[in-house]
């Protein structure tokens, strides 16, 4: 009955797919549904409160296409995007029952809704979309006699017309269908856009399902008991479900509208984008490409901004072999410049830089005595005049969308923490060798570390996976980080800890830099493979302990530097990690367990327990 799920863009654009609803077998699916039914009876969900019909009537739906549209706004307002969405549904031939979960809907809004809707219902907020859909079914039982019933909600923005979707799905032999399939919890067709045909509407199992829907307040419980079970309930009764898009790239436990929202919009006809993707971006992917797929104003409002002034901070030392390729890749906008401090190079590094200066590149070159990379960057931070800075390595190559993608994440940080707080953004990087050949497409995957690892201050105290050459910071961070103490492990780690302690950190989960690995690296990328693990074991316990002690000395310096301004929870974490050298081995183990100090992976944690 079911086809294999798709993965490539070419396959994604192919014919609709029926979903493999029972990967573990029909009996186990049946048993799981019975257990969920029992848990629902024990939780005793309350009845769905009746909805007040503010406008319209639908006495006979026979032969009609009906849509129940669930909407929520705390203030009872409706934005322009929602009006466009319900207008598109009307254009597709559906009579819309608009259900507003709010205390009151102003008369002028009801008057405008009359243009698009067959009826407008108002109900008390609670139970999310499933409660709104059922409230409309209770008010208009004739919807079960319709030719088609479309359930939709305002959790998405319509960015393209719906006609292509309806035209294509009309050719699919199925009883119900939706836009996307998810493997989250169990295989199911997602409910934000779900269409049922007459064969499904007339079935006893469909009506029985909705008779059991009650007032649940937990979103996770609603997804578990209603959304993710609806598909399997219908499929067990022999009804066939299909999905407009069913990407194989959506692994177990993933929601494709959030993990692959950009890839879905790359398909020419996919019509919607989840608001949550633009609001939270849980996968931390750059969203700038979205604006090239659609003219929807909501997308452009989120993704298109003028880039603010920024300085690239570039410490150089004997980098003549690579500095030209870096400067050629550094695509700055009109308000950007490059601050370079050369640390006493003995090769042609400064001559190459001066050549680019003569070509009109906005570069300010400082030459000085040897300070080392940490001291060199600290001196550049002291000279920062612009509101933002980008750290750079002389031997790397930047991707063309690096700066816009980092600033997109910076704007989200400023919303969450305020523009005056110390803020830092970092990204993934592709690894290349000395000749510029790709050796690994992702630093995070090569090092076997989660992309969001360094967003957490507790994690960052123990280990950093944020490459300095990918970092964007603000002036507040530069000011708070100075003076950089001698105990700082590296300048980028110090900046990460300052931002984590006093402001915020965010990752962009995309390789925005080609990170060159060669024999002259001050600190290269730690590739976590068998050879690397064996090398660390061979280097001995003493070397591992010394490395951990340096991170604890760094934490002690951080506590002295800005402990007075830290939130109490972060100050306690910092003090605990800094105090570890004075503890016995057993107390260090206990402190790691109590405070949650850890590293990614069993091998690293084993080393931490031995050397911590």
Protein Blocks (a to p, Z undefined) as FASTA:
>chain_A
ZZcddfbfmlmmmccddddfblnojklmmmmmmmmmmmmmmnopadddddddfbdcdfbl
ghiacdddddddfklpacfklmmmmmmmmmnopacddddddfbdcfklmmmmmmmpmbdc
dddeehijmlmmmmmmmmmmmlmmpmbdcdddfkbccfbdfklmmmmmmmpccfbdcfbd
cfehiacddfkbccddfklmmpmklmmmmmmpccdfbfklmmmmmmmmmmmmmmmnopac
ddfbacfklcghiafklmmmmmmmmpmklcbdcfklmmnomnopafklmmmmpccfklmm
mmmccddddddddddehillmmmmmmmmmccdfkbccddddehiabfklmmmmmmmmnop
acdddddddebjmlmmmmmmmmpmbfbdcdddfkbccdfklmmmmmmmmmmmmmmnopkb
ccddddddddddfkopafbfbfklmnopafklmmpmklmmmoccbdfklpccdfklmmmm
pccdfklmblklmmmmmmmmmmccddddddfbdcdddfklfbdcddddfklmmmmmmnoj
klmmmmmmmmmmmmmmmmmmmmmmpcfklmmmmmmmmmmmmpcfklmmmmmmmnopaced
jklmmmmmmmZZ
